Amino acid sequence: MITINKSAVETYLEQNNESEPVCAYVYDLDHLKQHAQTIKNSLPDFCELYYAVKANPAEQILQTLEPIVDGFEVASIGEINKVDELSEKPMLFGGPGKKDHEIIEAMERNVDYLNVESVHELNRMAYLAEQAQVKIPVLLRVNLSTNVSDSHIRMSGVPTQFGIDERDIPDVIVKALTYEQIEIKGFHFHAMSNNLDADAHLRFVEMVIEKALAWREHYDLEAPIIDIGGGIGINYWDTSNPFDWDMLAKGLSTFQAKYNNKNLTLFLEIGRYMTAGCGSYVSEVLDVKSNHGEHFAVLRGGSHHLRLPAAWKMSHPFRIHSVEEWRYPFERPGILNTEVTVAGELCTPNDVLVRKEYVDRLRAGDIMVFEYAGAYGWTISHHDFLSHPHPEHVFVMNNEINKV
Ligand SMILES: Cc1ncc(COP(=O)(O)O)c(C=O)c1O
C-alpha cells in the first residue's frame, strides 16, 4: 500500500519565503526510493521491473529509480536520451508511430528490445536492420481479441491503434521468422491503464502467459519474455482503498512456481503506480467566491499544470494546508462546511481540479495539496496555455530541498 509522506510538502512550505503565491510540484524522493524498493523486493525472481519513463521523466526521478529497477520502458528518442544520460540498464522501446530515424538510433544505442506494433513496422525494422547489418531483438505487441479489464482506459481487447490483432499474430510470427535480422524475444501485452482490481490483473497475466506459451510451442520459438506492461492503478476516488499490490505480488509468485520449468521472464513496465504517490501539486487559493448558489475556489495554477483530473473528469484527491497569515487589511473570503469546486487560473470552465467536494474550511491564502500527482501530472499538461509562469519543481531528499 502507498502511504503519503506529507513531510516533503511541509518541509517545502516551511522553507518557502517567496512573495508570489505558492505554486509547485513537490516530490518526495525518499518516499519514491522506499516505495520502488518495496515493489522490487515483493516480486519473484522471474519478474523484471521496468520503469515506464512516460509517467514522469524528471531527471531526479530517474536517478532515484535507477539503482532499483531492472530497466526502462521508453517511447521516444527524447526518453532514450534521458535514460542514456544516467543509466546503462536495459531499455525497451515501445509505442506506435516509431520513425525510421528512431529505429536506427535505437539500434545504434543498443536499446535492448523494440516492440513491434504492426506488420509494416516489422517490415521497416527488418529493412533498416539489413541495411545496418545488425539484428533487432523484438517483442511482438499483441492486441488481444477479448476484453481484459474493467479499467476505463484500454489499449488491448478493444479496437485501438496499439499492437497487432491477436488473430494476425500467427502470420506475423511466420513473417518475422523469414527475416534473419529479426530476433523474436517474446510478446508484449500492455493492455490497460489504472486498473484497480488485483484479481482481474492476475487473471489477465495468467491468460497472456498461456497465449505466449502456445505460440512458442507451435512455432518452436525460444522467446522467453512476456511483457505484461503496466496499468496498475491509483484509486484517486478513494485513496483509502488502494490497489492490492500484495495480492498481485503473491499471485505472480504462484505463477513462478506453476511455470517453473518454462524458461520465462516476466517484464513489468510500471509507470503510474511507481511515481504517483511521491509527487504533490501544491497551489495557493487566490480567491473564494459564490455564484448561481455554488462555491468556487480559484487557484494560482490549474489544469495547465495538472491536467489529469480535467482529462478524466474527476476530482483530484487533495488536502488543505491552512495558512493563518493574511496579507491584506480587508476581509478574507472563505467558506465553511460546504461543497466547493476548485478551478484554476485559465479562461476556460474546463479548468477544474475538484468538482463539488466537501471542505470543512477553505479560505483565500490557504494552500491546496493535490496528492498522487507524481505520475502523468506535469508531463501530460499543456504548460503554456495563457503563458502563466510554470510552477517550481521541488525535489526533497533527507529534508534537503532542490529546486528546478
Ligand atoms: C507500452 C506501455 N507500457 C507501460 C506503460 C505504463 O503504464 P502505467 O503507467 O499504467 O503503469 C504505458 C502507459 O501508457 C505504455 O503505453
The ligand as a Gaussian input file, in Angstrom:
#p B3LYP/6-31G(d) Opt

LIG

0 1
 C        3.618000       0.384000     -23.551000
 C        3.380000       0.928000     -22.195000
 N        3.970000       0.339000     -21.140000
 C        3.805000       0.798000     -19.881000
 C        3.007000       1.917000     -19.626000
 C        2.856000       2.389000     -18.218000
 O        1.574000       2.183000     -17.775000
 P        1.151000       2.611000     -16.310000
 O        1.583000       3.999000     -16.095000
 O       -0.323000       2.452000     -16.337000
 O        1.814000       1.654000     -15.363000
 C        2.351000       2.544000     -20.693000
 C        1.481000       3.685000     -20.458000
 O        0.793000       4.189000     -21.290000
 C        2.561000       2.048000     -22.014000
 O        1.977000       2.631000     -23.075000

